[in-house]
Amino acid sequence: MANALPIPKILLVDDDPDIIELLEYNLQREGFEIQSALDGVQAVEVAKSFKPDLILLDVMMPRQDGIETARQLRLIPEFKEVYILFLTARAEEYTEVAAFDVGADDYIVKPIKPRALVSRIKAMFRREAQQIESDEKIEIGQLVINRTNYSVLNDGNPLVMPKKEFELLSFLAKHPNKVFNRDELLEKVWGTDVYVVERTVDVHIRKLREKIPEHYIKTLKGVGYMFTLED
């Protein structure tokens, strides 16, 4: 008899108890294990003991905002692979860019219907399961990309990457010398059920270039991005 899959764990972080209660009710109905925190400081502490698979963060909170909370979480090795989603009333592009800069996987602007949010979260876990079943290891030059444990080695040195950075790099590396525009990358990496602005791709490409040799990802102005095998 096959072992049952582990129940995904979600940490809800919002200073509004009513929002916490609403989300908790809908997510628990779908079988998720839930814990919550009312501010960023508490969120970091709860995350360390709860070890969630996904963290849903508000931006504006007392004591410590969501952007700083995400930054601190990404500095902790055990949370480099955890999904971080922002659910916030802040619709400004600069706030969204700041969220992706600190390692967010998605940015959702309130209000959103609970059922729609649950569907997006389930889709993220479903895509992750499908991707893990695909090619497990990619070796190109000095890069080794391992899908089984979400690790990347550059010349033997491990790199720390949030999941979306890893998935973008993995996707491009699996299709070397092929150009993809922003819309195609958003669809292939983020999925059609997630709405993010095109600039999200640019932010993630910039972060990848800070970690791997720049020659691997080329920009074709007005066209898109390409993973190249040439120096």
ZAVONU-271402 format. One line per 10 residues: number of its first residue (from 1); their letters; for each residue x, y, z of C-alpha. Coordinates in Angstrom, 1 decimal, decimal comma. Layout:
N
NUM> A> X Y Z | ...;
This chain:
231
1> MANALPIPKI> 0,0 0,0 0,0 | 1,4 3,4 -1,0 | 2,2 5,9 1,7 | -0,2 8,8 1,9 | 1,1 12,2 0,7 | 1,9 14,6 3,6 | -0,7 17,3 4,3 | 0,5 20,7 3,1 | 1,0 23,2 5,9 | 0,1 26,8 5,5;
11> LLVDDDPDII> 1,0 29,8 7,7 | -1,4 32,7 7,6 | 0,0 36,1 8,5 | -2,4 39,1 8,8 | -3,2 41,6 11,5 | -6,9 41,3 10,8 | -8,4 38,4 12,8 | -11,5 38,3 10,6 | -9,4 37,6 7,5 | -7,4 35,0 9,4;
21> ELLEYNLQRE> -10,6 33,3 10,4 | -12,1 33,4 6,9 | -9,0 32,0 5,2 | -8,4 29,4 7,9 | -12,0 28,1 7,5 | -11,7 27,7 3,7 | -8,3 26,2 3,7 | -9,0 23,7 6,4 | -12,0 22,6 4,5 | -9,7 21,6 1,7;
31> GFEIQSALDG> -7,5 19,5 4,0 | -4,6 22,0 4,6 | -3,0 22,2 8,1 | -3,1 25,8 9,3 | -1,4 28,0 11,8 | -1,6 31,8 12,0 | 0,3 34,9 13,2 | -0,9 38,5 13,6 | 2,4 40,3 12,7 | 5,7 39,7 11,1;
41> VQAVEVAKSF> 7,7 39,1 14,3 | 5,3 36,4 15,4 | 5,3 34,9 11,9 | 9,0 34,2 11,9 | 8,8 32,5 15,3 | 5,8 30,4 14,4 | 7,4 29,4 11,0 | 10,5 28,1 12,8 | 8,4 25,6 14,8 | 5,5 24,9 12,3;
51> KPDLILLDVM> 7,8 24,6 9,2 | 5,1 25,5 6,7 | 5,1 24,6 3,0 | 3,5 27,9 2,1 | 3,3 31,3 3,9 | 0,5 33,8 3,1 | 1,6 37,3 4,1 | 0,0 40,7 4,4 | 2,3 43,7 3,7 | 1,1 46,3 6,3;
61> MPRQDGIETA> 1,3 44,9 9,8 | 2,4 46,1 13,2 | 5,9 45,6 14,6 | 7,2 44,2 11,3 | 5,8 44,5 7,8 | 5,5 41,6 5,3 | 8,4 42,7 3,1 | 10,9 42,6 6,0 | 9,3 39,3 7,2 | 9,8 37,7 3,8;
71> RQLRLIPEFK> 13,4 38,9 3,7 | 14,2 37,5 7,1 | 12,6 34,1 6,2 | 14,6 33,8 3,0 | 17,8 34,2 5,0 | 16,9 31,1 6,9 | 18,1 28,0 4,9 | 15,1 25,8 5,7 | 12,7 28,5 4,2 | 14,5 29,0 0,9;
81> EVYILFLTAR> 12,1 26,5 -0,8 | 8,9 27,5 1,0 | 6,3 29,3 -1,1 | 5,7 32,9 0,0 | 2,6 34,5 -1,3 | 1,6 38,1 -0,5 | -2,1 38,8 0,0 | -2,5 42,6 0,4 | -4,5 45,7 -0,3 | -1,3 47,4 -1,6;
91> AEEYTEVAAF> -1,7 47,6 -5,4 | 1,3 49,8 -6,2 | 3,8 48,4 -8,6 | 6,8 49,4 -6,4 | 5,4 47,4 -3,5 | 4,9 44,4 -5,7 | 8,4 44,7 -7,1 | 9,8 45,0 -3,5 | 8,0 41,8 -2,6 | 9,5 39,8 -5,5;
101> DVGADDYIVK> 12,9 41,3 -4,7 | 12,8 39,6 -1,3 | 11,8 36,3 -2,8 | 8,0 36,3 -3,1 | 6,4 33,6 -5,4 | 3,2 35,4 -6,0 | 1,5 38,8 -5,2 | -2,2 38,9 -4,9 | -4,2 42,1 -4,4 | -7,2 42,1 -2,1;
111> PIKPRALVSR> -10,1 41,6 -2,3 | -10,0 38,0 -3,6 | -12,7 35,4 -3,1 | -11,6 32,6 -0,8 | -12,5 29,9 -3,3 | -10,3 31,6 -5,9 | -7,4 31,9 -3,5 | -7,8 28,2 -2,5 | -7,7 27,2 -6,2 | -4,5 29,2 -6,8;
121> IKAMFRREAQ> -2,8 27,6 -3,8 | -3,9 24,1 -4,9 | -2,6 24,8 -8,4 | 0,8 25,8 -7,0 | 1,2 22,5 -5,1 | -0,1 20,5 -8,1 | 2,4 22,1 -10,5 | 5,2 21,5 -8,0 | 4,3 17,8 -7,9 | 4,3 17,6 -11,7;
131> QIESDEKIEI> 7,6 19,4 -12,0 | 9,3 17,1 -9,5 | 8,3 14,2 -11,6 | 10,0 15,7 -14,7 | 13,7 15,5 -15,4 | 15,5 15,4 -12,0 | 18,9 16,8 -12,9 | 20,3 19,2 -15,5 | 24,0 19,6 -15,9 | 25,2 22,5 -18,1;
141> GQLVINRTNY> 28,8 23,7 -17,9 | 29,5 24,6 -14,2 | 25,8 24,5 -13,3 | 24,1 21,5 -11,8 | 20,3 21,9 -11,3 | 18,6 19,2 -9,2 | 14,8 19,2 -9,3 | 14,6 16,5 -6,6 | 15,8 18,7 -3,8 | 15,5 22,1 -5,4;
151> SVLNDGNPLV> 19,3 22,7 -5,3 | 21,6 24,5 -7,7 | 25,4 24,2 -7,7 | 27,6 26,7 -9,5 | 31,1 25,4 -9,9 | 30,4 23,1 -6,9 | 29,2 25,9 -4,7 | 25,5 25,7 -3,5 | 23,2 28,6 -4,4 | 20,2 29,8 -2,3;
161> MPKKEFELLS> 17,1 30,4 -4,5 | 13,4 31,0 -3,8 | 11,3 28,5 -5,6 | 10,2 30,8 -8,5 | 13,8 31,7 -9,2 | 14,7 28,0 -9,2 | 11,8 27,1 -11,5 | 12,6 29,9 -13,9 | 16,2 28,8 -14,1 | 15,2 25,2 -14,5;
171> FLAKHPNKVF> 12,7 25,9 -17,2 | 15,2 28,0 -19,3 | 18,0 25,5 -18,8 | 15,8 22,7 -20,1 | 15,2 24,7 -23,3 | 18,7 26,0 -24,2 | 19,1 28,4 -27,1 | 15,4 29,0 -27,3 | 14,0 32,4 -26,9 | 10,9 33,0 -24,6;
181> NRDELLEKVW> 9,1 36,3 -24,2 | 7,8 37,5 -20,9 | 4,2 36,3 -21,5 | 5,5 32,8 -22,3 | 7,7 32,6 -19,2 | 4,8 33,9 -17,0 | 2,6 31,1 -18,4 | 5,2 28,3 -18,1 | 6,6 29,2 -14,7 | 3,8 31,1 -12,9;
191> GTDVYVVERT> 0,9 29,5 -14,6 | -2,3 30,9 -16,2 | -4,1 30,9 -12,8 | -1,7 33,4 -11,3 | -1,8 37,1 -12,2 | 1,5 38,9 -12,0 | 2,9 41,8 -14,0 | 5,5 41,3 -16,8 | 8,1 43,1 -14,7 | 8,0 40,1 -12,4;
201> VDVHIRKLRE> 10,0 38,2 -15,0 | 12,6 41,0 -15,3 | 13,1 41,0 -11,5 | 13,6 37,3 -11,3 | 16,1 37,3 -14,3 | 18,1 40,1 -12,5 | 18,2 38,0 -9,3 | 19,4 35,0 -11,2 | 22,1 36,9 -12,9 | 23,4 38,0 -9,5;
211> KIPEHYIKTL> 23,9 34,3 -8,6 | 25,0 32,5 -11,8 | 27,5 33,7 -14,5 | 25,7 36,3 -16,6 | 26,5 34,7 -19,9 | 24,0 31,9 -19,3 | 20,9 34,1 -19,7 | 20,9 36,5 -22,7 | 18,5 39,3 -23,3 | 17,2 39,8 -26,9;
221> KGVGYMFTLE> 15,9 43,3 -26,9 | 12,3 43,5 -27,8 | 12,0 39,7 -28,0 | 12,7 38,0 -24,7 | 15,2 35,9 -22,8 | 17,3 32,8 -23,8 | 19,5 30,4 -21,9 | 22,7 29,9 -23,9 | 25,4 27,3 -23,7 | 28,0 29,7 -25,1;
231> D> 30,4 31,9 -23,0;
